[in-house]
Amino acid sequence: MSTLTPRRASQTCGEDPKALGALRVAVIDLGTNSVKFHLGERDADGRWQCVQDRAQATRLGDGLRETGMIAPAAWERTIAVVCAMAADARAAGAAQIVAVGTMGLRTAKNSAAFIAAVQAQCGVSIEVIEGAEEARLAYLAVQTGVGLPDGAVTVFDTGGGSTQVTVGRAGQVLERFSLDLGAVRVTEQFGLGVPVGREELDKALAAIARELARLDSVAPPDALVGLGGAVTNLASVSLGMTQYDPNRIQGAILTRAELGRQIALYAGLDGAGRAAIPGMQPGRADIILAGALIVSTLLDKLGQERLTVSDRGLRHGVLIDRFSA
């Protein structure tokens, strides 16, 4: 199986000149909160080197829970970012651009019109993937990134609109499913973008626990791996990063105690206060509390005191799945 070479801290994370005979492919992941971009280059030995990797919060799912529609402002923001990423990919010599959409585009009533607009304006065709497939690709990203031990491992990917869970053993997927639970949705439902008290937190936690009830029948794994914007942001804050370093995030450990510390911190701050915390990523300050509550509940449900963080995500899984021998 092909492997991914760990990327560097900057957006340009590999050698820019294209190697002779190498294949360059770009993957764009349109999530409910952010659009992620990865440009990879496969060498003659089948190893993938990161050339560019970045994410930009466009909040595609802003207000989606209430209206069922992609809002005009979110529509324009997201298309502008996708077009810019596609232009970068073409300028860097990408032979193909693959774009995938997740929960936001699975649920929006006007997603077909949005997809057609992206095709017309950016020349990019978006494939909307099902939640179970999203879970499988996230598991593959972890398998080729931080690696998986031989025992029982549960991998979760929590985003703005949904959470994917994959249960496996010895690298083999046993069960996978997707839940309609994400940081943007929880933030909007319980007003978690502003300072909140214990009562509001308890209401949100109870609702999250109900959404994650399917995990009640999952046996506690030997290891838990988390990925997605909320998880990497929580790890970044725990490390006090002033500049995001994917190599420090990859394989980092988040403990239950650290999650509790961050939850208490965010609950007492408004968006500006959260944004000023070292390690807070742009566009996530208002939804980070909801993300932390989801991750904390996942640990509770699965009987874990800690999780391993993966910087690799859906876009890496798509690259490996579609273009590796």
Rosetta silent file (secondary structure, phi, psi, omega in degrees, C-alpha in Angstrom):
SEQUENCE: MSTLTPRRASQTCGEDPKALGALRVAVIDLGTNSVKFHLGERDADGRWQCVQDRAQATRLGDGLRETGMIAPAAWERTIAVVCAMAADARAAGAAQIVAVGTMGLRTAKNSAAFIAAVQAQCGVSIEVIEGAEEARLAYLAVQTGVGLPDGAVTVFDTGGGSTQVTVGRAGQVLERFSLDLGAVRVTEQFGLGVPVGREELDKALAAIARELARLDSVAPPDALVGLGGAVTNLASVSLGMTQYDPNRIQGAILTRAELGRQIALYAGLDGAGRAAIPGMQPGRADIILAGALIVSTLLDKLGQERLTVSDRGLRHGVLIDRFSA
SCORE:     score description
SCORE:     0.000 S_00000001
   1 L     0.000  141.651  177.534    0.000    0.000    0.000 S_00000001
   2 L   -68.088  152.105  177.796    1.225    3.485   -0.743 S_00000001
   3 L  -119.137  162.368  178.439    2.177    5.701    2.153 S_00000001
   4 E  -103.932  125.845  174.048    1.964    9.426    2.739 S_00000001
   5 E   -72.810  128.925 -178.904    5.140   11.336    3.463 S_00000001
   6 L   -54.891  138.437 -176.658    4.482   13.638    6.458 S_00000001
   7 L   -88.570  160.013 -179.524    3.932   17.184    5.308 S_00000001
   8 L   -85.514  175.773 -172.005    5.773   20.260    6.484 S_00000001
   9 L   -70.746  -29.716 -175.383    4.342   23.126    8.454 S_00000001
  10 L   -81.504  168.740  178.403    3.849   25.534    5.564 S_00000001
  11 L   -64.682  -36.820  173.744    1.113   25.416    2.938 S_00000001
  12 E   -89.776  107.342 -167.114    3.722   24.405    0.379 S_00000001
  13 L  -114.201    9.975  176.252    4.867   21.172    1.977 S_00000001
  14 L  -143.211 -178.861  176.731    6.920   19.449   -0.685 S_00000001
  15 L   -68.787  131.787 -174.829    9.406   20.231   -3.404 S_00000001
  16 L   -72.146  -43.715 -179.916    7.724   22.461   -5.959 S_00000001
  17 L   -61.518  133.077 -178.393    9.439   21.221   -9.161 S_00000001
  18 L   -74.769  131.191  178.589    7.589   18.181  -10.446 S_00000001
  19 L   -68.575  148.710 -178.759    9.665   15.007  -10.512 S_00000001
  20 L   -61.072  122.289  177.787   10.146   13.378  -13.896 S_00000001
  21 L    80.353    1.753 -178.736    7.300   10.950  -14.519 S_00000001
  22 L   -77.799  153.193  177.595    5.588   11.741  -11.215 S_00000001
  23 E  -102.953  127.239  175.167    1.805   11.949  -10.938 S_00000001
  24 E  -111.321  130.827 -179.790    0.243   15.012   -9.326 S_00000001
  25 E  -136.115  139.941  176.496   -3.360   14.896   -8.151 S_00000001
  26 E  -109.987  141.689  175.274   -5.412   17.416   -6.185 S_00000001
  27 E  -123.927  130.137  176.276   -8.254   16.578   -3.796 S_00000001
  28 E  -116.593  124.697 -178.768  -10.779   19.157   -2.592 S_00000001
  29 E  -110.887  111.254 -179.785  -12.974   18.234    0.380 S_00000001
  30 E   -93.705  101.268 -179.986  -16.065   20.436    0.768 S_00000001
  31 L   -98.386  177.072 -178.359  -17.162   20.149    4.376 S_00000001
  32 L   -68.889  -32.832  179.811  -19.902   21.861    6.336 S_00000001
  33 L  -103.591  -39.539 -173.591  -17.453   24.247    8.004 S_00000001
  34 E  -139.389  160.613  173.392  -14.355   24.318    5.817 S_00000001
  35 E  -107.985  127.159 -177.516  -12.952   23.449    2.412 S_00000001
  36 E  -112.198  144.444 -175.083   -9.747   21.420    2.516 S_00000001
  37 E  -130.570  132.274  175.150   -7.202   21.142   -0.297 S_00000001
  38 E  -137.171  127.654  174.107   -4.428   18.616   -0.818 S_00000001
  39 E  -114.216  114.824 -177.790   -2.042   18.393   -3.764 S_00000001
  40 E  -115.318  153.853  177.805   -0.031   15.201   -3.717 S_00000001
  41 E  -126.482  125.477  179.904    2.721   13.823   -5.922 S_00000001
  42 E   -97.629  125.608 -178.794    3.300   10.080   -6.316 S_00000001
  43 L   -86.322 -177.560 -175.664    6.867    9.017   -7.013 S_00000001
  44 L   -64.815  -22.779  179.822    8.093    5.991   -8.953 S_00000001
  45 L   -91.272    3.415  177.724    8.001    3.847   -5.787 S_00000001
  46 L    85.733    7.680  178.672    4.336    4.671   -5.156 S_00000001
  47 L   -87.189  140.526  179.356    4.982    6.997   -2.217 S_00000001
  48 E   -97.219  128.254  175.083    2.915   10.159   -1.932 S_00000001
  49 E  -110.142  132.096  176.681    4.635   13.440   -1.148 S_00000001
  50 E   -72.938  129.530  175.171    2.582   16.435   -0.071 S_00000001
  51 E  -100.924  -47.001  175.358    3.082   19.430   -2.362 S_00000001
  52 E  -142.170  146.785  176.910    0.384   21.711   -0.940 S_00000001
  53 E  -156.523  127.192  178.411   -2.124   21.280    1.875 S_00000001
  54 E  -162.174  168.069  177.367   -4.452   23.804    3.451 S_00000001
  55 E  -139.148  148.493  177.679   -7.960   24.448    4.718 S_00000001
  56 E  -138.911  126.252  179.726  -10.183   27.522    4.668 S_00000001
  57 E   -74.276  121.151  176.934  -13.346   28.008    6.693 S_00000001
  58 L  -119.425  -10.310  178.341  -16.227   29.031    4.419 S_00000001
  59 L    52.867   55.985  178.150  -19.099   27.811    6.638 S_00000001
  60 L   -56.401  -33.679 -176.613  -21.020   26.173    3.795 S_00000001
  61 L   -91.277   15.850 -179.333  -23.543   24.887    6.321 S_00000001
  62 L   -60.521  116.029 -179.996  -24.242   28.267    7.911 S_00000001
  63 L    77.559    3.214 -176.237  -27.981   28.260    8.724 S_00000001
  64 H   -63.224  -34.739 -178.798  -28.513   24.956    6.924 S_00000001
  65 H   -62.238  -37.354 -177.294  -30.192   23.380    9.942 S_00000001
  66 H   -81.791  -39.990 -171.919  -32.932   26.031    9.980 S_00000001
  67 H  -102.032  -24.215 -174.815  -33.534   26.544    6.248 S_00000001
  68 L    76.252    8.960 -175.510  -32.376   23.327    4.624 S_00000001
  69 L  -129.003  150.360  169.910  -30.616   25.478    2.010 S_00000001
  70 L   -73.061  122.733 -177.094  -27.109   26.705    1.299 S_00000001
  71 L   -70.923  150.732 -178.458  -27.300   30.438    2.064 S_00000001
  72 H   -54.020  -43.800 -178.496  -26.283   32.907   -0.686 S_00000001
  73 H   -66.083  -42.315  178.266  -23.282   34.261    1.240 S_00000001
  74 H   -65.104  -38.342  176.454  -22.014   30.759    2.065 S_00000001
  75 H   -56.380  -53.200 -176.819  -22.582   29.771   -1.568 S_00000001
  76 H   -66.471  -42.737  179.229  -20.430   32.627   -2.868 S_00000001
  77 H   -58.816  -46.694 -174.044  -17.676   32.199   -0.251 S_00000001
  78 H   -70.055  -42.140  178.806  -17.324   28.498   -0.920 S_00000001
  79 H   -62.523  -40.491  179.031  -17.313   28.739   -4.707 S_00000001
  80 H   -60.024  -42.052 -179.622  -14.635   31.448   -4.579 S_00000001
  81 H   -69.098  -42.872  178.965  -12.416   29.225   -2.442 S_00000001
  82 H   -62.007  -42.586  179.088  -12.976   26.125   -4.614 S_00000001
  83 H   -62.740  -40.137  179.141  -12.131   28.093   -7.769 S_00000001
  84 H   -66.240  -40.321  178.567   -8.933   29.421   -6.178 S_00000001
  85 H   -66.272  -41.270  178.308   -7.879   25.927   -5.107 S_00000001
  86 H   -63.240  -39.703  178.692   -8.600   24.519   -8.557 S_00000001
  87 H   -63.971  -41.081  177.559   -6.534   27.285  -10.143 S_00000001
  88 H   -62.774  -41.208 -179.369   -3.625   26.499   -7.803 S_00000001
  89 H   -63.301  -44.753 -179.748   -3.860   22.808   -8.667 S_00000001
  90 H   -66.181  -40.492  179.358   -3.777   23.471  -12.397 S_00000001
  91 H   -64.008  -29.528 -179.359   -0.910   25.936  -12.070 S_00000001
  92 L   -88.355    2.269  175.416    1.064   23.297  -10.146 S_00000001
  93 L    87.835   26.822  178.245    0.545   20.698  -12.863 S_00000001
  94 L   -67.050  130.473  178.721   -2.169   18.507  -11.358 S_00000001
  95 L   -76.431  -23.702 -178.649   -3.243   15.834  -13.809 S_00000001
  96 E  -154.573  147.782  174.971   -6.632   15.543  -12.130 S_00000001
  97 E  -120.270  120.763  177.295   -8.751   17.348   -9.562 S_00000001
  98 E  -109.589  128.385  178.328  -11.113   15.262   -7.437 S_00000001
  99 E  -122.195  132.653  178.900  -13.700   17.068   -5.321 S_00000001
 100 E  -124.942  143.296  176.890  -15.905   15.386   -2.733 S_00000001
 101 E  -113.761  148.810 -176.350  -18.809   16.779   -0.733 S_00000001
 102 L  -118.317 -136.624 -167.855  -19.970   15.557    2.658 S_00000001
 103 H   -56.799  -43.691 -179.048  -22.856   16.246    5.048 S_00000001
 104 H   -55.602  -45.007 -179.414  -23.620   19.823    3.957 S_00000001
 105 H   -81.497  -18.763  174.774  -24.076   18.770    0.347 S_00000001
 106 H   -71.541  -29.871 -171.004  -25.807   15.527    1.322 S_00000001
 107 H  -107.747  -24.164 -175.897  -28.576   17.435    3.081 S_00000001
 108 L   -65.862  133.953 -179.831  -28.964   20.841    1.366 S_00000001
 109 L   -67.395  -26.092 -178.834  -32.050   21.048   -0.832 S_00000001
 110 L  -105.363   24.092 -178.222  -30.179   23.222   -3.330 S_00000001
 111 H   -65.205  -35.694  179.674  -26.994   21.143   -3.434 S_00000001
 112 H   -61.784  -41.813  178.204  -27.575   20.082   -7.070 S_00000001
 113 H   -66.456  -38.461  177.899  -27.717   23.738   -8.138 S_00000001
 114 H   -63.638  -44.946  179.822  -24.586   24.490   -6.106 S_00000001
 115 H   -61.250  -40.839  177.831  -22.710   21.580   -7.685 S_00000001
 116 H   -64.662  -37.536  179.104  -23.727   22.783  -11.151 S_00000001
 117 H   -66.915  -39.180  177.359  -22.504   26.297  -10.310 S_00000001
 118 H   -63.886  -42.771  177.855  -19.114   24.967   -9.182 S_00000001
 119 H   -60.129  -44.657 -177.391  -18.808   22.999  -12.416 S_00000001
 120 H   -68.824  -40.788 -173.264  -19.675   26.071  -14.496 S_00000001
 121 H   -89.839  -30.590 -174.149  -17.468   28.546  -12.634 S_00000001
 122 H  -114.151  -13.222 -175.710  -14.514   26.390  -11.566 S_00000001
 123 L    68.847   28.269 -177.545  -14.541   23.473  -13.997 S_00000001
 124 L  -119.937  129.676  177.904  -14.645   21.085  -11.033 S_00000001
 125 L   -95.927  125.647 -178.506  -17.070   18.181  -10.695 S_00000001
 126 E   -98.959  129.019  173.879  -18.148   17.428   -7.112 S_00000001
 127 E  -102.231  119.669  177.474  -18.972   13.887   -6.014 S_00000001
 128 E   -86.463  118.616 -175.989  -21.207   13.765   -2.932 S_00000001
 129 L  -100.714  150.894  179.295  -20.175   10.721   -0.917 S_00000001
 130 L   -74.577  159.683 -177.327  -22.267    8.811    1.599 S_00000001
 131 H   -60.136  -40.069 -179.649  -21.449    8.859    5.291 S_00000001
 132 H   -65.351  -36.625  177.148  -20.291    5.230    5.401 S_00000001
 133 H   -69.231  -38.078  176.034  -17.892    5.863    2.531 S_00000001
 134 H   -59.778  -41.900  178.897  -16.595    8.966    4.287 S_00000001
 135 H   -64.015  -42.265  179.785  -15.932    6.813    7.354 S_00000001
 136 H   -62.871  -42.536 -178.258  -14.054    4.202    5.300 S_00000001
 137 H   -69.695  -34.082  175.884  -11.832    6.804    3.661 S_00000001
 138 H   -65.148  -40.616  177.842  -11.057    8.432    7.010 S_00000001
 139 H   -61.970  -42.180  178.349  -10.010    5.026    8.359 S_00000001
 140 H   -62.479  -39.845  178.537   -7.747    4.553    5.330 S_00000001
 141 H   -61.424  -41.357  178.350   -6.164    7.955    5.954 S_00000001
 142 H   -67.508  -42.620 -177.708   -5.349    6.944    9.524 S_00000001
 143 H   -59.363  -35.699 -178.857   -4.082    3.533    8.450 S_00000001
 144 L   -96.720    1.157 -179.118   -1.560    5.121    6.090 S_00000001
 145 L  -109.835  -90.473  179.495   -0.757    8.025    8.438 S_00000001
 146 L   -72.848  -18.660 -178.339   -0.373    7.413   12.182 S_00000001
 147 L    86.274  163.862 -177.974   -0.830    3.689   11.585 S_00000001
 148 L  -127.281  134.074  176.006   -3.107    1.244   13.398 S_00000001
 149 L   -70.020  173.305 -176.186   -2.180   -1.253   16.128 S_00000001
 150 L   -75.162  -22.201 -176.206   -3.101   -4.909   15.823 S_00000001
 151 L   -80.571 -160.635  179.810   -5.909   -4.782   18.366 S_00000001
 152 E   -76.904  127.644 -178.363   -9.366   -3.229   18.234 S_00000001
 153 E  -129.967  134.042  171.959   -9.268    0.374   17.031 S_00000001
 154 E  -111.609  130.302  179.128  -12.059    2.904   16.664 S_00000001
 155 E  -115.257  131.926  175.158  -11.494    5.859   14.347 S_00000001
 156 E  -128.027  148.734  178.879  -13.767    8.889   14.342 S_00000001
 157 E  -130.352  106.828 -178.758  -13.897   11.956   12.119 S_00000001
 158 E  -107.466  127.848 -176.776  -15.995   14.797   13.476 S_00000001
 159 L  -122.361 -156.741 -178.424  -16.716   17.787   11.281 S_00000001
 160 L   -74.987  -31.139 -174.614  -19.083   20.702   11.025 S_00000001
 161 L  -119.396  -16.909 -176.348  -22.135   18.695   10.007 S_00000001
 162 L  -153.991  166.705  175.882  -21.537   15.027   10.777 S_00000001
 163 E  -130.153  128.854  178.255  -19.422   12.502   12.643 S_00000001
 164 E  -106.851  138.755  179.699  -18.134    9.293   11.085 S_00000001
 165 E  -127.706  132.275  177.339  -17.158    6.277   13.166 S_00000001
 166 E  -128.273  127.713  178.405  -15.235    3.238   11.957 S_00000001
 167 E  -106.763  128.884 -178.050  -14.597    0.162   14.093 S_00000001
 168 E  -144.269  170.795  175.611  -11.751   -2.105   13.031 S_00000001
 169 E  -148.068  132.146  179.344   -9.299   -4.743   14.122 S_00000001
 170 L    52.326   38.803  177.183   -5.843   -5.486   12.730 S_00000001
 171 L    81.511   -0.711 -179.493   -6.402   -2.961    9.944 S_00000001
 172 E  -104.233  133.055  179.394   -9.698   -4.507    8.822 S_00000001
 173 E   -76.642  126.098  178.020  -12.954   -2.530    8.926 S_00000001
 174 E  -102.018  -35.637 -178.273  -15.658   -4.325   10.921 S_00000001
 175 E  -154.924  144.307  176.702  -18.308   -1.602   11.125 S_00000001
 176 E  -148.734  142.908  178.304  -18.709    1.960    9.889 S_00000001
 177 E  -157.748  163.267 -179.188  -21.455    4.526   10.177 S_00000001
 178 E  -123.793  140.608 -178.645  -22.164    8.240    9.968 S_00000001
 179 E  -120.589  143.187 -179.260  -24.157   10.353   12.427 S_00000001
 180 L   -79.460   67.768 -174.359  -25.922   13.644   11.817 S_00000001
 181 L  -145.984  115.552 -178.879  -23.841   15.360   14.491 S_00000001
 182 L  -148.553  166.545 -173.428  -21.338   18.154   13.910 S_00000001
 183 H   -65.419  -37.477  179.585  -19.873   21.251   15.544 S_00000001
 184 H   -66.878  -45.913 -178.715  -21.755   23.762   13.393 S_00000001
 185 H   -61.898  -45.280 -178.482  -25.102   22.055   13.985 S_00000001
 186 H   -67.804  -39.306  178.113  -24.585   21.744   17.754 S_00000001
 187 H   -60.169  -46.813 -179.272  -23.375   25.334   18.038 S_00000001
 188 H   -66.788  -38.393 -176.497  -26.465   26.654   16.265 S_00000001
 189 H   -68.616  -37.485 -173.505  -28.860   24.416   18.196 S_00000001
 190 H  -114.753    7.215  176.840  -27.591   25.306   21.680 S_00000001
 191 L    62.086   44.757 -174.033  -26.087   28.769   21.155 S_00000001
 192 L   -88.349    6.897  178.607  -22.569   27.695   22.074 S_00000001
 193 L   -80.743   -4.657 -179.356  -20.803   30.491   20.209 S_00000001
 194 L  -124.432  169.156  177.083  -21.117   32.741   23.291 S_00000001
 195 L   -57.417  136.550 -178.293  -20.315   32.238   26.992 S_00000001
 196 L  -133.520  157.580  178.908  -22.594   29.575   28.494 S_00000001
 197 L   -98.376 -175.998 -177.550  -23.291   28.181   31.941 S_00000001
 198 H   -61.389  -36.842 -178.349  -23.490   24.666   33.351 S_00000001
 199 H   -64.171  -44.403  178.847  -27.139   24.273   32.449 S_00000001
 200 H   -64.900  -40.492  178.509  -26.541   25.003   28.750 S_00000001
 201 H   -62.539  -43.838 -178.807  -23.542   22.675   28.703 S_00000001
 202 H   -64.263  -38.443  177.286  -25.523   19.852   30.299 S_00000001
 203 H   -63.283  -44.613  179.219  -28.343   20.241   27.768 S_00000001
 204 H   -64.376  -43.780 -179.948  -25.877   20.102   24.877 S_00000001
 205 H   -62.807  -39.638  178.904  -24.050   17.106   26.364 S_00000001
 206 H   -64.579  -40.817  179.606  -27.311   15.211   26.871 S_00000001
 207 H   -67.775  -40.424  178.257  -28.339   15.818   23.251 S_00000001
 208 H   -63.340  -42.368  179.350  -24.915   14.760   21.962 S_00000001
 209 H   -61.576  -38.131  177.501  -25.067   11.593   24.066 S_00000001
 210 H   -65.088  -42.052  179.604  -28.453   10.736   22.548 S_00000001
 211 H   -64.148  -30.842 -178.002  -27.066   11.227   19.035 S_00000001
 212 L   -95.494   18.065 -176.732  -24.128    8.959   19.895 S_00000001
 213 H   -60.316  -26.366  179.620  -26.333    6.233   21.426 S_00000001
 214 H   -60.365  -25.657  179.920  -25.276    3.819   18.697 S_00000001
 215 H   -74.376  -11.252 -179.353  -21.866    3.683   20.386 S_00000001
 216 H   -63.108  -24.634 -179.937  -23.434    2.164   23.496 S_00000001
 217 H   -96.454    1.551  179.496  -23.243   -1.247   21.807 S_00000001
 218 L   -91.432  126.440  179.912  -19.623   -0.801   20.669 S_00000001
 219 L   -66.215  145.223  177.429  -17.082   -2.537   22.895 S_00000001
 220 L   -56.782  127.323 -177.886  -14.319   -0.301   24.302 S_00000001
 221 L   -79.989  169.858  173.805  -11.442   -0.432   21.809 S_00000001
 222 L   -76.381  -24.475  179.768   -7.763   -0.922   22.547 S_00000001
 223 E  -152.438  150.406  178.849   -7.081    2.466   20.938 S_00000001
 224 E  -126.049  130.834  179.213   -9.044    5.494   19.768 S_00000001
 225 E  -122.659  131.832  179.605   -7.943    7.767   16.913 S_00000001
 226 E  -119.471  145.069  176.033   -9.600   11.087   16.108 S_00000001
 227 E  -143.549  172.303 -177.131   -9.344   13.339   13.068 S_00000001
 228 L   110.498  166.938 -173.641  -11.098   16.364   11.635 S_00000001
 229 H   -59.565  -41.681 -179.824  -10.966   20.096   12.263 S_00000001
 230 H   -62.729  -45.439 -176.277  -12.229   20.014   15.839 S_00000001
 231 H   -65.610  -47.054 -179.115   -9.732   17.353   16.920 S_00000001
 232 H   -66.793  -32.633  177.451   -6.695   18.971   15.291 S_00000001
 233 H   -68.950  -42.232  176.581   -7.725   22.366   16.697 S_00000001
 234 H   -60.861  -39.460  177.565   -8.069   20.940   20.201 S_00000001
 235 H   -67.227  -39.900  179.055   -4.626   19.391   19.840 S_00000001
 236 H   -61.292  -42.198  178.054   -3.191   22.667   18.543 S_00000001
 237 H   -67.319  -40.212 -179.347   -4.528   24.517   21.597 S_00000001
 238 H   -62.970  -29.951  179.198   -3.244   21.820   23.945 S_00000001
 239 L   -90.905   -5.083  178.828    0.242   22.304   22.461 S_00000001
 240 L    63.119   37.562 -175.987   -0.031   26.101   22.564 S_00000001
 241 L   -70.647  131.589  170.350    0.913   26.449   18.907 S_00000001
 242 L   -91.465  -19.507  173.954    1.392   29.953   17.554 S_00000001
 243 L  -139.243  128.640 -175.367    1.818   28.445   14.079 S_00000001
 244 L   -62.267  127.608  179.428    0.138   25.219   13.021 S_00000001
 245 L  -124.141  102.772 -176.772    2.649   22.386   12.645 S_00000001
 246 H   -61.302  -27.293 -178.931    1.110   19.214   11.168 S_00000001
 247 H   -71.927  -27.110  174.505    4.111   17.130   12.149 S_00000001
 248 H   -81.454  -31.946  178.903    3.501   17.898   15.841 S_00000001
 249 H   -69.647  -42.109 -177.996   -0.246   17.316   15.481 S_00000001
 250 L   -61.166  114.431  179.832    0.217   13.944   13.798 S_00000001
 251 L    87.700    2.566  177.359    0.246   11.377   16.607 S_00000001
 252 L   -65.436  159.568 -178.487   -0.399   13.906   19.390 S_00000001
 253 E  -112.292  131.819  171.610   -2.361   12.758   22.444 S_00000001
 254 E  -112.665  125.171 -179.715   -5.524   14.378   23.784 S_00000001
 255 E  -100.258  162.548  176.401   -6.558   13.313   27.291 S_00000001
 256 H   -60.235  -39.241 -179.505   -9.941   13.492   28.970 S_00000001
 257 H   -64.069  -40.713  179.567   -8.466   15.944   31.491 S_00000001
 258 H   -67.416  -38.969  176.331   -7.243   18.279   28.741 S_00000001
 259 H   -61.995  -41.458  177.991  -10.626   18.194   27.038 S_00000001
 260 H   -63.085  -39.475  177.996  -12.272   19.128   30.326 S_00000001
 261 H   -62.790  -44.893 -178.674   -9.855   22.020   30.764 S_00000001
 262 H   -68.644  -38.324  178.369  -10.582   23.356   27.297 S_00000001
 263 H   -59.592  -46.966  178.830  -14.352   22.990   27.668 S_00000001
 264 H   -61.765  -38.545  179.696  -14.289   25.035   30.881 S_00000001
 265 H   -64.161  -50.368 -176.157  -12.074   27.638   29.179 S_00000001
 266 H   -67.332  -35.324 -177.118  -14.285   28.051   26.087 S_00000001
 267 H   -61.979  -25.918 -177.993  -17.529   28.110   28.067 S_00000001
 268 L   -96.040    4.055 -174.655  -16.433   31.301   29.817 S_00000001
 269 L  -122.586  150.628  170.929  -15.294   33.189   26.703 S_00000001
 270 L   -86.034 -176.722 -176.294  -16.959   34.881   23.753 S_00000001
 271 H   -59.309  -41.311 -179.615  -15.742   34.434   20.179 S_00000001
 272 H   -65.286  -40.680  179.091  -13.061   37.114   20.442 S_00000001
 273 H   -65.029  -40.770  178.282  -11.713   35.646   23.664 S_00000001
 274 H   -66.865  -40.417 -178.149  -11.536   32.161   22.181 S_00000001
 275 H   -62.407  -25.193 -178.139   -9.903   33.456   18.986 S_00000001
 276 L   -82.173   -7.653 -179.129   -7.085   34.956   21.065 S_00000001
 277 L   -71.103  129.498  176.480   -6.110   31.581   22.554 S_00000001
 278 L   -55.748  129.614 -179.611   -2.760   30.320   21.179 S_00000001
 279 L   100.061  -12.996 -179.969   -3.454   27.471   18.787 S_00000001
 280 L   -71.408  129.087 -177.658   -6.984   28.531   17.821 S_00000001
 281 L   -86.414  148.514 -179.644   -7.437   28.135   14.072 S_00000001
 282 L   -57.259  137.041  176.141   -9.146   30.822   11.962 S_00000001
 283 L    80.301    8.202 -177.038  -12.895   30.392   11.618 S_00000001
 284 L  -118.857   -6.214 -173.350  -13.250   27.895   14.476 S_00000001
 285 L   -58.338  -40.155 -175.691  -13.535   30.016   17.621 S_00000001
 286 L   -76.687  -21.861 -177.252  -17.337   29.999   17.686 S_00000001
 287 L  -107.529   -0.348 -174.724  -17.712   26.254   17.074 S_00000001
 288 H   -67.554  -33.784  178.867  -14.780   24.889   19.094 S_00000001
 289 H   -63.312  -45.314  177.760  -16.820   24.410   22.283 S_00000001
 290 H   -60.488  -42.931  178.267  -19.337   22.226   20.450 S_00000001
 291 H   -60.503  -42.083  179.808  -16.488   20.248   18.889 S_00000001
 292 H   -65.356  -37.401  178.444  -14.886   19.690   22.293 S_00000001
 293 H   -66.093  -39.116  178.251  -18.209   18.474   23.749 S_00000001
 294 H   -64.372  -47.347 -178.917  -18.616   15.968   20.909 S_00000001
 295 H   -63.531  -42.736  179.639  -15.077   14.628   21.336 S_00000001
 296 H   -61.418  -40.518  179.438  -15.459   14.409   25.120 S_00000001
 297 H   -67.862  -35.617  175.862  -18.700   12.442   24.742 S_00000001
 298 H   -60.550  -42.737  176.921  -17.041   10.066   22.291 S_00000001
 299 H   -61.731  -43.314  179.131  -14.399    9.292   24.914 S_00000001
 300 H   -60.599  -48.184 -176.967  -17.120    8.701   27.513 S_00000001
 301 H   -62.335  -34.680 -175.117  -19.121    6.392   25.239 S_00000001
 302 H   -98.667    5.545  174.843  -16.060    4.348   24.283 S_00000001
 303 L    64.070   40.529 -176.755  -14.586    4.178   27.790 S_00000001
 304 L  -115.059  150.365  175.771  -11.337    5.922   26.910 S_00000001
 305 L  -101.181   -9.948 -175.485   -9.093    8.303   28.825 S_00000001
 306 E  -159.042  163.318  173.793   -7.190    9.502   25.761 S_00000001
 307 E  -141.077  155.833  175.007   -7.114    9.539   21.986 S_00000001
 308 E   -97.275  136.711 -176.003   -4.442    9.769   19.316 S_00000001
 309 E   -95.846  135.257  174.083   -4.771   12.653   16.858 S_00000001
 310 E  -112.143  124.809  173.997   -4.436   12.231   13.094 S_00000001
 311 L   -77.649  -20.773  178.229   -3.640   15.257   10.944 S_00000001
 312 L   -76.264  146.836 -177.133   -4.522   13.165    7.894 S_00000001
 313 L  -142.338 -157.534 -176.089   -8.162   13.254    6.840 S_00000001
 314 H   -53.437  -44.024 -176.493  -10.712   12.497    4.156 S_00000001
 315 H   -60.758  -36.229  178.222   -8.698   14.184    1.391 S_00000001
 316 H   -70.579  -39.252  177.538   -5.713   11.912    2.074 S_00000001
 317 H   -62.791  -40.480  177.265   -7.941    8.846    2.095 S_00000001
 318 H   -61.746  -43.513 -179.145   -9.423    9.829   -1.284 S_00000001
 319 H   -60.537  -48.909 -179.361   -5.940   10.263   -2.744 S_00000001
 320 H   -64.366  -43.961 -174.935   -4.737    6.858   -1.569 S_00000001
 321 H   -66.963  -41.176 -172.949   -7.984    5.085   -2.520 S_00000001
 322 H   -86.518  -27.653 -167.655   -8.336    6.507   -6.022 S_00000001
 323 H  -127.022    6.992  176.920   -4.768    6.768   -7.245 S_00000001
 324 L   -97.557  148.766 -179.166   -2.574    4.176   -5.497 S_00000001
 325 L   -68.569    0.000    0.000   -1.719    0.871   -7.088 S_00000001
